[in-house]
Amino acid sequence: WGQSSINFSLTCHHSLGKDHRGLAASFVVTSDPDHRPSVETDDAATETSSKSNEEKPFPGPLYDERQKKRAAQTSLVAIGTIMIFLAFAYHEITTQIFEWNRDASDTEDNDLLDAHLVSSDGASYEGTTQMFESNRDASDGTEDNDLLDAPLLSSSDEASTQQPPPTTPMTCSLSLNKTASIEQLLNALKTDPEYNGLRDLNVTVEDGSGSSNLVQFEGLTLDLLQKAFFNRTGRVIIGGDSTLAHPYKKLQFLESYPDLISLGNLSQANLAISHAVAEHVNANETINKNATIQQRYHEFIDFRKNRPTGCNSSIYWQQIASRDPEVLVLNMGLHWLHLYAGERRTPICQVKMWLDYEESWLQTIIEKARRLPGLRLLLFKTTNFVCEDMFSGYWKEANQLYNAKDGPTMEECEVRIEKKLPERDKRQIKSFCYNGTLNGRGAAHLNSRLNKFVQNLQPEVFQVEVWNDHDVESCEYTTAHDGRHYHILQLVRLRYLANVILCYLGDDA
């Protein structure tokens, strides 16, 4: 210790909330033989110091030893006192902070309400999901005909998730909001084609007055196909390219073998049909023979027969007019898309069909349809989704070049078209070379033009709608080296088409 002195002084004042508290302490520790160690508050510090200066203990070895002990004890007392003070201060501060937080939370009811709403919504959705799973378990057993109340979330502003739906479902033909009802159906089909694709579905839709309706869509049953295709008093004509030809062949097959129509999972239904086809060596002949008998109800007109494909449709319209259909479903989009760099060189008449898509194709159909006295519903089918991931070889390389707007690739396309169509605006040609490609962008571009055209139409005697099967399709359901046909989804698309026809025309066959 020597002759030095150590002084500890600590003062703490705090004013927290409405309480004002103060604490002050002074600690003096010294090894000076003329000064006795003391621990006092500030108020008594001066008096204690003066008293100790008056005491003059006799110096000596024993005295020195006592002084050292006293100094050590005093140090321990000082340290202990500091620790007690710090603990007291910590307690006071944390207590006041807690009171602040409590006061603040009492005034922030909106934040607490928001948190409660999120929690409640999540709980409600979880409950709906559990209901979905219970329905699914039941249907996987022996109750395949049970209605599936799927928890659907629609992108449409007209779809409602705010109010509980009524318990009694109505058919789509009775719905005041058919467009939103079909959108909800589409959402269910594309969300889970394997499970939802063939089963009965109920969807909740606002009717425009603030209340909700439960709309029922029948699954793939013989009754559904009979009302939509097989037993209609008016004929259904389906015309176009392979994207409609393949589903139509499946429709013919189901008419010949109705026992294969199933409400189960999609993969199981496809497997049963594949086995049936394998067991019948002359299945195609049988199908065609039966289809000929049934052609007064439905028919497919192949627009690919007249070359170049889709350019001269006058001969097809003669066939259509002679049938005077009640329902007309048409599409030809994929044949007007190109991949010049990949050796898919679209004939120049098809380039014109793309350039003048609205006038040469869509408006022409409207004008021809006006001459059909029995027509009630005209459906423009969207151009199929194109899965670029399934491309290989030249197509894959060409697609990558067009997506990257590769300079030489774009220039080659533009020069080629300009030579054939010198009168055309170069901006149109540039757009065709980039947006008219056989890929996802090209299909989406044509569909965007189709939707805009239909939205701007004036009312006709017959109803004009878009059948959007593009959004049902995905890469999972096509094959390598193809990417534009979806054979696995043919049953789902037929069910979807039948639902749409009955939604707009009603169940009266």
C-alpha positions in Angstrom: 0.0 0.0 0.0 2.9 2.4 0.7 1.9 6.0 1.6 -0.6 6.3 -1.2 -4.3 6.5 -0.7 -7.1 5.1 -2.8 -10.4 6.9 -3.1 -13.6 5.4 -4.4 -16.4 7.8 -5.2 -19.6 6.8 -6.9 -22.7 8.9 -7.5 -25.8 7.8 -9.3 -28.8 9.9 -9.9 -31.7 8.7 -12.0 -35.0 10.1 -12.9 -37.3 7.4 -14.4 -40.9 7.9 -15.2 -42.7 9.7 -12.4 -40.3 8.5 -9.7 -37.2 10.5 -8.8 -34.6 8.8 -6.7 -31.1 9.7 -5.8 -28.2 7.8 -4.3 -24.7 9.0 -3.5 -21.9 7.3 -1.7 -18.2 8.0 -1.1 -15.6 5.5 -0.2 -12.2 6.4 1.1 -9.5 3.8 1.7 -6.1 4.7 2.8 -2.9 3.1 4.2 -1.9 6.3 5.8 -1.1 5.5 9.5 -2.4 8.9 10.4 -5.8 8.2 8.8 -8.4 5.6 9.8 -10.3 4.0 6.9 -14.0 4.9 6.7 -17.1 4.3 4.7 -19.7 7.0 4.9 -22.3 8.8 2.8 -21.4 12.2 1.4 -23.3 14.0 4.1 -21.0 12.6 6.8 -17.8 12.3 4.8 -16.2 15.5 6.0 -17.0 15.0 9.7 -15.6 11.4 9.7 -12.4 12.6 8.0 -11.8 15.3 10.6 -12.4 12.8 13.5 -9.9 10.4 12.2 -7.3 13.1 11.8 -7.6 13.8 15.6 -6.7 10.2 16.5 -3.0 9.6 16.7 -2.4 5.8 17.3 1.0 4.8 18.6 3.1 3.4 15.7 4.7 -0.1 15.8 4.7 -3.5 14.2 1.5 -4.7 15.8 -0.1 -1.4 14.8 1.1 -1.9 11.2 -0.4 -5.4 11.1 -3.8 -4.2 12.3 -3.7 -1.3 9.8 -3.1 -3.8 6.9 -6.0 -6.0 8.1 -8.2 -2.9 8.4 -7.2 -1.8 5.0 -8.1 -5.1 3.5 -11.4 -5.3 5.3 -12.2 -1.8 4.2 -11.5 -2.7 0.6 -13.8 -5.7 0.8 -16.5 -3.6 2.3 -16.1 -1.0 -0.4 -16.3 -3.6 -3.2 -19.3 -5.2 -1.6 -21.1 -1.9 -1.3 -20.4 -1.1 -4.9 -21.8 -4.5 -6.0 -25.0 -3.9 -3.8 -25.4 -0.5 -5.4 -25.0 -1.8 -8.9 -27.6 -4.6 -8.3 -30.0 -2.0 -6.9 -29.5 0.3 -9.9 -30.0 -2.6 -12.4 -33.2 -3.6 -10.7 -34.6 -0.1 -10.8 -33.7 0.5 -14.4 -35.1 -2.8 -15.7 -38.3 -2.2 -13.8 -38.8 1.2 -15.3 -38.0 -0.1 -18.8 -40.7 -2.8 -18.4 -43.1 -0.1 -17.3 -42.3 1.9 -20.4 -42.9 -1.1 -22.7 -46.2 -1.8 -21.0 -47.3 1.8 -21.4 -46.3 1.8 -25.0 -48.1 -1.5 -25.8 -51.3 -0.2 -24.2 -51.4 2.6 -26.8 -50.5 0.5 -29.9 -53.8 -1.4 -30.3 -53.6 -1.3 -34.1 -50.3 -3.2 -34.2 -51.7 -5.8 -31.8 -54.9 -6.1 -33.9 -52.9 -6.6 -37.1 -50.9 -9.4 -35.4 -54.1 -11.0 -34.2 -55.6 -10.9 -37.7 -52.6 -12.6 -39.2 -52.8 -15.3 -36.6 -56.5 -15.8 -37.1 -56.2 -15.9 -40.9 -53.4 -18.5 -40.6 -55.5 -20.6 -38.3 -58.5 -20.4 -40.6 -56.4 -21.4 -43.6 -55.0 -24.3 -41.7 -58.5 -25.5 -40.8 -59.5 -25.3 -44.4 -56.5 -27.3 -45.4 -57.4 -30.0 -42.9 -60.9 -30.2 -44.4 -59.3 -30.5 -47.8 -57.1 -33.4 -46.6 -60.0 -35.2 -45.0 -62.0 -34.9 -48.2 -59.0 -36.2 -50.1 -58.6 -39.2 -47.7 -62.3 -40.1 -48.1 -62.2 -39.9 -51.9 -59.1 -42.0 -52.1 -61.1 -44.7 -50.5 -64.6 -45.7 -51.6 -66.2 -42.3 -51.7 -64.9 -41.0 -55.1 -68.2 -39.3 -55.8 -67.9 -37.0 -52.8 -67.6 -33.3 -53.7 -64.2 -31.8 -53.1 -64.3 -28.4 -51.4 -60.8 -27.4 -52.4 -59.3 -24.3 -50.7 -58.9 -22.3 -53.8 -57.2 -18.9 -54.0 -58.1 -17.0 -57.1 -56.1 -14.2 -58.8 -59.5 -12.7 -59.8 -60.8 -9.7 -57.8 -64.2 -11.4 -57.9 -63.1 -14.4 -55.9 -64.0 -14.2 -52.3 -62.2 -15.5 -49.2 -63.7 -13.2 -46.8 -67.2 -14.6 -46.2 -68.2 -18.2 -45.4 -69.8 -19.8 -48.5 -73.3 -21.1 -48.5 -73.7 -24.8 -47.9 -75.8 -25.6 -51.0 -73.9 -25.5 -54.3 -75.3 -24.3 -57.6 -74.3 -25.3 -61.1 -72.1 -22.8 -63.0 -74.9 -22.1 -65.5 -76.8 -20.5 -62.6 -73.9 -18.4 -61.3 -74.1 -14.7 -61.7 -70.3 -14.6 -62.2 -69.5 -17.3 -64.7 -66.1 -15.8 -65.6 -64.9 -15.9 -62.0 -66.3 -19.4 -61.5 -64.4 -20.8 -64.5 -61.2 -19.0 -63.3 -61.6 -20.8 -60.0 -62.1 -24.1 -61.7 -58.9 -23.4 -63.8 -57.0 -22.6 -60.6 -58.0 -25.9 -59.1 -57.1 -27.9 -62.2 -53.7 -26.4 -62.6 -52.9 -26.5 -58.9 -53.3 -30.3 -58.7 -54.2 -32.0 -62.0 -53.5 -35.4 -60.6 -56.2 -35.2 -57.8 -58.5 -32.3 -58.9 -58.4 -33.1 -62.6 -61.2 -35.6 -62.9 -63.1 -35.2 -59.6 -66.2 -33.1 -58.7 -65.2 -29.6 -57.5 -66.9 -26.9 -55.6 -65.5 -23.3 -55.7 -66.5 -20.2 -53.8 -67.3 -17.1 -55.9 -68.7 -13.7 -55.2 -71.9 -12.9 -57.1 -71.2 -9.2 -57.4 -73.5 -8.1 -54.6 -71.1 -8.8 -51.8 -72.4 -12.3 -51.0 -70.7 -15.6 -52.0 -72.0 -18.6 -53.8 -70.8 -22.2 -53.9 -70.5 -23.2 -57.5 -70.3 -26.9 -58.5 -68.4 -28.4 -61.4 -69.1 -32.0 -62.3 -66.1 -34.2 -62.7 -65.3 -36.5 -65.6 -68.5 -38.7 -65.7 -70.5 -40.2 -68.5 -73.3 -37.8 -67.6 -71.0 -34.8 -68.1 -69.8 -36.0 -71.5 -73.3 -36.8 -72.6 -74.6 -33.4 -71.7 -71.6 -31.6 -73.3 -70.9 -33.7 -76.4 -72.6 -37.1 -76.9 -76.3 -36.3 -76.6 -76.6 -32.6 -77.4 -79.5 -31.7 -79.7 -77.1 -29.2 -81.3 -73.7 -30.3 -82.7 -70.3 -29.5 -81.2 -67.7 -28.8 -83.9 -64.0 -28.8 -82.8 -61.6 -27.5 -85.5 -57.9 -26.8 -85.6 -54.6 -28.5 -85.4 -53.0 -31.3 -83.3 -53.6 -29.5 -80.0 -57.3 -30.2 -80.5 -57.1 -33.3 -82.6 -55.4 -35.4 -79.8 -58.0 -34.6 -77.1 -60.8 -35.2 -79.6 -59.5 -38.8 -80.3 -59.6 -39.4 -76.6 -63.2 -38.2 -76.5 -64.1 -40.6 -79.2 -62.4 -43.4 -77.3 -64.4 -42.6 -74.1 -67.6 -42.7 -76.1 -66.8 -46.2 -77.4 -65.7 -47.4 -73.9 -67.7 -45.4 -71.3 -66.7 -47.9 -68.6 -63.2 -46.3 -68.6 -64.6 -42.9 -67.5 -63.3 -42.4 -64.0 -63.5 -39.9 -61.1 -60.3 -41.1 -59.6 -56.7 -39.9 -59.9 -55.5 -38.8 -63.3 -52.6 -41.3 -63.5 -54.9 -44.2 -62.7 -57.4 -43.2 -65.4 -54.7 -42.8 -68.0 -53.3 -46.2 -67.1 -56.7 -47.9 -67.5 -57.2 -46.4 -70.9 -53.7 -47.4 -72.0 -54.4 -51.0 -71.0 -57.7 -50.9 -72.9 -56.1 -49.6 -76.0 -53.4 -52.3 -75.8 -56.0 -55.0 -75.5 -57.8 -54.0 -78.7 -55.6 -54.4 -81.7 -58.2 -52.7 -84.0 -59.1 -50.1 -81.4 -58.6 -47.2 -83.8 -60.9 -48.8 -86.4 -63.6 -49.4 -83.8 -63.3 -45.8 -82.5 -63.6 -44.3 -86.0 -66.6 -46.5 -86.8 -68.4 -45.5 -83.6 -67.5 -41.9 -84.1 -69.1 -41.9 -87.6 -72.4 -43.1 -86.1 -72.2 -40.4 -83.5 -71.1 -37.5 -85.7 -74.5 -35.8 -85.5 -73.5 -34.8 -82.0 -69.8 -33.9 -82.3 -67.1 -33.7 -84.9 -63.5 -32.7 -85.5 -62.5 -30.8 -88.6 -58.7 -30.9 -89.2 -57.5 -27.6 -90.4 -54.1 -29.1 -91.2 -55.2 -31.0 -94.3 -55.1 -28.1 -96.7 -51.4 -27.0 -97.2 -49.9 -24.7 -96.2 -51.6 -25.4 -92.9 -54.3 -23.0 -91.9 -53.8 -20.5 -94.7 -56.9 -21.3 -96.8 -59.8 -22.1 -94.5 -62.7 -21.6 -96.9 -63.1 -25.3 -97.5 -63.4 -25.9 -93.8 -66.0 -23.3 -93.4 -68.1 -25.0 -96.0 -68.0 -28.1 -93.8 -68.8 -26.2 -90.7 -71.7 -24.3 -92.3 -73.2 -27.6 -93.5 -73.2 -28.9 -89.9 -74.7 -25.7 -88.4 -73.2 -26.3 -85.0 -74.5 -25.1 -81.7 -70.9 -25.0 -80.2 -67.7 -24.1 -82.2 -64.2 -24.5 -80.7 -61.3 -23.3 -82.8 -57.5 -22.8 -82.6 -54.5 -22.7 -85.0 -51.8 -20.7 -83.1 -48.8 -23.0 -83.0 -48.6 -23.3 -86.8 -48.0 -19.6 -87.2 -44.9 -19.6 -85.0 -41.3 -20.1 -86.2 -37.8 -21.0 -85.3 -36.0 -20.2 -88.6 -32.6 -20.7 -87.1 -33.7 -24.2 -85.9 -35.0 -25.2 -89.4 -38.7 -24.6 -88.6 -39.3 -22.2 -91.4 -42.9 -21.0 -91.4 -44.4 -20.6 -94.9 -45.0 -17.0 -95.9 -48.8 -17.3 -95.8 -48.5 -18.3 -92.2 -46.3 -15.3 -91.5 -49.1 -13.2 -92.9 -51.6 -15.0 -90.6 -49.4 -14.0 -87.6 -49.0 -10.4 -88.7 -52.7 -10.0 -89.4 -53.8 -12.4 -86.6 -56.8 -10.2 -85.5 -58.1 -9.5 -89.0 -57.1 -12.7 -91.0 -58.0 -15.2 -88.3 -60.1 -13.9 -85.4 -62.3 -11.4 -87.2 -62.8 -13.8 -90.1 -64.1 -16.4 -87.7 -66.6 -13.9 -86.2 -67.9 -13.0 -89.7 -68.2 -16.7 -90.7 -69.9 -17.5 -87.4 -72.6 -14.9 -88.0 -73.8 -17.0 -90.9 -74.4 -20.0 -88.6 -78.1 -19.7 -87.5 -77.8 -22.4 -84.8 -74.6 -21.2 -83.2 -74.9 -20.3 -79.5 -71.3 -20.5 -78.3 -68.0 -19.7 -80.0 -64.9 -20.7 -78.0 -61.5 -19.5 -79.1 -59.0 -21.9 -77.6 -55.7 -20.4 -76.5 -52.4 -21.4 -78.1 -50.8 -24.3 -76.1 -48.1 -23.6 -73.6 -44.7 -24.3 -75.0 -42.1 -25.9 -72.6 -38.7 -24.8 -73.9 -36.9 -27.1 -71.5 -38.0 -30.1 -73.6 -36.3 -28.7 -76.8 -33.1 -30.4 -78.0 -30.7 -30.1 -80.9 -31.3 -27.3 -83.4 -34.5 -26.2 -81.7 -32.8 -25.8 -78.4 -29.9 -23.8 -79.9 -32.2 -21.6 -82.0 -34.5 -20.9 -79.1 -31.5 -19.7 -77.0 -30.4 -17.4 -79.8 -33.8 -15.8 -80.2 -34.3 -15.4 -76.5 -30.9 -13.6 -76.3 -31.9 -11.5 -79.4 -28.7 -12.6 -81.1 -27.8 -10.1 -83.8 -27.0 -12.4 -86.7 -30.0 -14.6 -85.9 -32.5 -11.7 -85.8 -31.0 -10.2 -88.9 -31.3 -13.4 -90.9 -35.0 -13.7 -90.0 -35.8 -10.1 -90.8 -34.0 -10.2 -94.2 -35.8 -13.4 -95.1 -39.3 -11.9 -94.4 -38.5 -8.6 -95.9 -37.6 -10.2 -99.2 -41.0 -12.0 -99.3 -43.0 -9.1 -97.9 -41.3 -5.9 -99.0 -44.4 -3.9 -98.5 -44.6 -4.7 -94.7 -43.5 -2.3 -92.0 -40.1 -3.3 -90.7 -41.3 -2.9 -87.1 -43.9 -5.6 -87.8 -41.3 -7.9 -89.2 -38.9 -7.3 -86.3 -41.8 -8.1 -83.9 -42.6 -11.3 -85.7 -38.9 -12.5 -85.6 -38.8 -12.0 -81.9 -42.4 -12.5 -80.6 -43.5 -15.0 -83.3 -41.1 -17.7 -82.1 -42.2 -21.2 -81.2 -41.6 -20.9 -77.4 -43.3 -19.7 -74.3 -43.0 -16.0 -75.4 -44.6 -16.7 -78.8 -47.6 -18.6 -77.3 -48.1 -15.9 -74.7 -48.0 -13.2 -77.3 -50.7 -14.7 -79.4 -52.9 -15.4 -76.4 -52.5 -11.8 -75.2 -53.7 -10.5 -78.6 -56.6 -13.0 -78.5 -57.8 -11.9 -75.1 -57.6 -8.3 -76.1 -59.6 -8.9 -79.2 -62.4 -10.8 -77.4 -62.6 -8.1 -74.7 -63.1 -5.4 -77.3 -65.8 -7.3 -79.2 -69.3 -5.9 -79.4 -72.1 -8.3 -78.3 -73.0 -10.9 -80.8 -76.1 -13.0 -81.2 -74.0 -15.9 -80.0 -71.6 -15.9 -77.1 -67.9 -15.5 -77.7 -65.5 -16.6 -75.0 -61.8 -17.7 -74.6 -61.2 -21.3 -73.5 -57.9 -20.9 -71.6 -56.4 -24.4 -71.5 -52.9 -22.9 -71.9 -52.8 -22.4 -68.1 -53.6 -26.0 -67.3 -50.5 -27.2 -69.2 -47.0 -27.4 -67.7 -43.6 -29.0 -68.4 -44.4 -31.9 -66.1 -47.0 -33.2 -68.5 -45.2 -33.1 -71.8 -42.3 -35.1 -73.1 -38.7 -34.6 -74.3 -38.3 -33.4 -77.9 -41.9 -32.2 -77.8 -42.8 -29.5 -75.3 -46.1 -28.5 -76.9 -48.5 -31.5 -76.7 -49.9 -32.7 -73.4 -51.2 -36.2 -73.8 -51.2 -36.9 -70.1 -53.6 -34.0 -69.6 -56.1 -34.9 -72.3 -58.8 -36.2 -69.9 -58.4 -33.1 -67.7 -58.7 -30.8 -70.7 -61.8 -32.7 -72.0 -63.4 -32.3 -68.6 -62.5 -28.6 -68.5 -64.0 -28.0 -71.9 -67.2 -29.9 -71.0 -67.5 -27.8 -67.8 -67.1 -24.5 -69.8 -69.7 -25.5 -72.4 -72.2 -26.4 -69.8 -71.4 -23.3 -67.8 -72.4 -21.0 -70.7 -75.2 -23.1 -72.2 -76.7 -24.9 -69.2 -77.3 -28.6 -68.7 -80.0 -28.9 -71.3 -78.7 -31.3 -73.9 
